[in-house]
């Protein structure tokens, strides 16, 4: 049963399924935080997680990256450097684990010793992350730009 009338993306029901899917992909031992909310009020505080997911419509999520559990850094959406384009604003639910898998692989291949995912994203910067996701065949189609004022609704 939902605990909030605004949980239109069923985030409470989705999170355990997402964790199971990521564990099946081999990420069960990675100690990174993922927060999901289906509410514009963001009660679950997904921006304080290394990967935050905010419901953007029925079974669609916006990714916020770079947050930290201590709240020192807030995760942010992927905006282009000119602020005119936003990426991964409306990722279909069945693609979320695939996107996170790509992010984890990129991180594992390029991180520094003892560097967490949020630190890694802040170090490499948004433009490098956007560039990588645009070149990756798994995320290529999801990296179409969306104006910050547009919404994709199914």
Beta strands, then each sheet from edge to edge (+ up, - down):
strand 1: 34-37
strand 2: 51-57
strand 3: 60-65
strand 4: 78-79
strand 5: 86-87
strand 6: 91-92
sheet 1: 1+ 2+ 3- 6+
sheet 2: 4+ 5-
end
